[in-house]
Amino acid sequence: MGHIYQKPRWIYWKQTFRSKFQAGCVKAKLEDNWSGGYELAPCVEIRRLKSDKYIVRYTYDEA
Protein backbone atom coordinates (compact mmCIF):
# COMPACT_ATOMS: atom_id res chain seq x y z
CA MET A 1 0.00 0.00 0.00
CA GLY A 2 1.15 3.53 -0.72
CA HIS A 3 1.69 6.12 1.94
CA ILE A 4 -1.33 8.36 2.36
CA TYR A 5 -0.39 11.98 2.99
CA GLN A 6 -2.44 13.51 5.76
CA LYS A 7 -3.14 17.20 5.72
CA PRO A 8 -1.67 18.86 8.78
CA ARG A 9 -4.03 19.62 11.61
CA TRP A 10 -3.60 23.28 12.44
CA ILE A 11 -3.87 24.50 16.00
CA TYR A 12 -4.86 28.15 16.20
CA TRP A 13 -3.55 30.52 18.83
CA LYS A 14 -6.52 31.82 20.81
CA GLN A 15 -5.66 35.46 20.25
CA THR A 16 -5.68 37.71 17.20
CA PHE A 17 -3.11 40.46 16.78
CA ARG A 18 -3.30 43.93 15.35
CA SER A 19 0.23 43.84 14.00
CA LYS A 20 2.39 41.28 12.29
CA PHE A 21 5.12 42.10 14.79
CA GLN A 22 2.97 40.97 17.73
CA ALA A 23 2.12 37.76 15.92
CA GLY A 24 5.80 37.25 15.13
CA CYS A 25 6.66 37.41 18.84
CA VAL A 26 4.27 34.54 19.56
CA LYS A 27 5.65 32.62 16.58
CA ALA A 28 9.20 32.96 17.92
CA LYS A 29 8.12 31.94 21.40
CA LEU A 30 6.41 28.81 20.09
CA GLU A 31 9.47 27.81 18.08
CA ASP A 32 11.83 28.48 21.00
CA ASN A 33 9.75 26.46 23.44
CA TRP A 34 10.02 23.39 21.27
CA SER A 35 13.72 23.69 20.49
CA GLY A 36 14.66 22.85 24.07
CA GLY A 37 12.63 19.63 24.06
CA TYR A 38 12.91 16.34 22.30
CA GLU A 39 10.04 16.77 19.87
CA LEU A 40 10.33 18.10 16.37
CA ALA A 41 9.64 21.80 16.22
CA PRO A 42 6.21 22.76 14.94
CA CYS A 43 5.53 24.48 11.67
CA VAL A 44 4.32 27.94 12.68
CA GLU A 45 2.56 30.34 10.34
CA ILE A 46 1.26 33.87 10.60
CA ARG A 47 -1.90 34.43 8.60
CA ARG A 48 -3.52 37.75 7.79
CA LEU A 49 -7.28 37.89 8.14
CA LYS A 50 -9.65 39.91 5.98
CA SER A 51 -10.17 42.17 9.00
CA ASP A 52 -6.46 43.16 8.77
CA LYS A 53 -5.68 41.30 11.96
CA TYR A 54 -3.17 38.48 12.21
CA ILE A 55 -3.47 35.01 13.63
CA VAL A 56 -0.84 32.47 14.53
CA ARG A 57 -1.36 28.82 13.79
CA TYR A 58 0.92 25.86 14.20
CA THR A 59 1.11 22.17 13.57
CA TYR A 60 3.53 19.49 14.51
CA ASP A 61 4.35 16.08 13.17
CA GLU A 62 2.90 13.42 15.42
CA ALA A 63 4.86 10.65 13.75
Residue frames as qw, qx, qy, qz and C-alpha x, y, z in Angstrom:
[[0.000, 0.884, 0.467, 0.000, 0.00, 0.00, 0.00],
 [0.375, 0.527, -0.030, 0.762, 1.15, 3.53, -0.72],
 [0.273, -0.293, -0.482, 0.779, 1.69, 6.12, 1.94],
 [0.013, -0.803, -0.518, -0.295, -1.33, 8.36, 2.36],
 [0.261, 0.201, -0.209, 0.921, -0.39, 11.98, 2.99],
 [0.229, -0.725, -0.623, 0.183, -2.44, 13.51, 5.76],
 [0.100, 0.768, 0.061, 0.629, -3.14, 17.20, 5.72],
 [0.299, 0.084, -0.594, 0.742, -1.67, 18.86, 8.78],
 [0.334, -0.752, -0.567, -0.041, -4.03, 19.62, 11.61],
 [0.205, 0.502, -0.160, 0.825, -3.60, 23.28, 12.44],
 [0.421, -0.603, -0.556, 0.388, -3.87, 24.50, 16.00],
 [0.136, 0.745, 0.155, 0.634, -4.86, 28.15, 16.20],
 [0.271, -0.027, -0.479, 0.835, -3.55, 30.52, 18.83],
 [0.069, -0.662, -0.725, 0.177, -6.52, 31.82, 20.81],
 [0.091, -0.759, -0.136, 0.630, -5.66, 35.46, 20.25],
 [0.567, 0.675, 0.270, 0.386, -5.68, 37.71, 17.20],
 [0.485, -0.431, 0.006, 0.761, -3.11, 40.46, 16.78],
 [0.280, 0.903, 0.164, -0.282, -3.30, 43.93, 15.35],
 [0.209, 0.830, -0.468, -0.219, 0.23, 43.84, 14.00],
 [0.890, 0.292, -0.349, 0.043, 2.39, 41.28, 12.29],
 [0.205, 0.557, -0.630, 0.501, 5.12, 42.10, 14.79],
 [0.582, -0.335, 0.478, -0.566, 2.97, 40.97, 17.73],
 [0.964, 0.128, 0.010, -0.232, 2.12, 37.76, 15.92],
 [0.654, 0.534, -0.483, 0.231, 5.80, 37.25, 15.13],
 [0.176, -0.544, 0.640, -0.514, 6.66, 37.41, 18.84],
 [0.824, -0.118, 0.385, -0.398, 4.27, 34.54, 19.56],
 [0.883, 0.418, -0.211, -0.043, 5.65, 32.62, 16.58],
 [0.352, 0.603, -0.617, 0.364, 9.20, 32.96, 17.92],
 [0.452, -0.414, 0.593, -0.523, 8.12, 31.94, 21.40],
 [0.939, 0.078, 0.151, -0.299, 6.41, 28.81, 20.09],
 [0.782, 0.495, -0.353, 0.135, 9.47, 27.81, 18.08],
 [0.091, 0.608, -0.630, 0.474, 11.83, 28.48, 21.00],
 [0.691, -0.325, 0.428, -0.483, 9.75, 26.46, 23.44],
 [0.979, 0.159, 0.031, -0.125, 10.02, 23.39, 21.27],
 [0.565, 0.653, -0.465, 0.196, 13.72, 23.69, 20.49],
 [0.198, -0.567, 0.683, -0.416, 14.66, 22.85, 24.07],
 [0.806, -0.097, 0.449, -0.373, 12.63, 19.63, 24.06],
 [0.445, -0.176, 0.838, 0.264, 12.91, 16.34, 22.30],
 [0.565, 0.582, 0.577, -0.096, 10.04, 16.77, 19.87],
 [0.410, 0.311, 0.422, 0.747, 10.33, 18.10, 16.37],
 [0.028, 0.304, 0.163, -0.938, 9.64, 21.80, 16.22],
 [0.434, 0.623, 0.618, -0.203, 6.21, 22.76, 14.94],
 [0.280, 0.343, 0.434, 0.785, 5.53, 24.48, 11.67],
 [0.055, -0.654, -0.450, 0.605, 4.32, 27.94, 12.68],
 [0.253, 0.443, 0.479, 0.715, 2.56, 30.34, 10.34],
 [0.068, 0.438, 0.302, -0.844, 1.26, 33.87, 10.60],
 [0.190, 0.480, 0.733, 0.443, -1.90, 34.43, 8.60],
 [0.087, 0.096, 0.070, -0.989, -3.52, 37.75, 7.79],
 [0.225, 0.521, 0.801, -0.191, -7.28, 37.89, 8.14],
 [0.187, 0.627, 0.491, 0.575, -9.65, 39.91, 5.98],
 [0.316, -0.909, -0.271, -0.014, -10.17, 42.17, 9.00],
 [0.347, 0.761, -0.332, 0.437, -6.46, 43.16, 8.77],
 [0.597, -0.638, 0.437, -0.213, -5.68, 41.30, 11.96],
 [0.443, 0.461, -0.768, -0.018, -3.17, 38.48, 12.21],
 [0.893, -0.336, 0.147, -0.260, -3.47, 35.01, 13.63],
 [0.020, 0.553, -0.833, 0.005, -0.84, 32.47, 14.53],
 [0.952, -0.023, 0.045, -0.303, -1.36, 28.82, 13.79],
 [0.023, -0.590, 0.807, 0.023, 0.92, 25.86, 14.20],
 [0.964, 0.034, -0.120, -0.234, 1.11, 22.17, 13.57],
 [0.217, -0.619, 0.754, -0.008, 3.53, 19.49, 14.51],
 [0.634, 0.231, -0.693, -0.256, 4.35, 16.08, 13.17],
 [0.755, -0.403, 0.313, -0.411, 2.90, 13.42, 15.42],
 [0.938, 0.224, -0.265, 0.012, 4.86, 10.65, 13.75]]
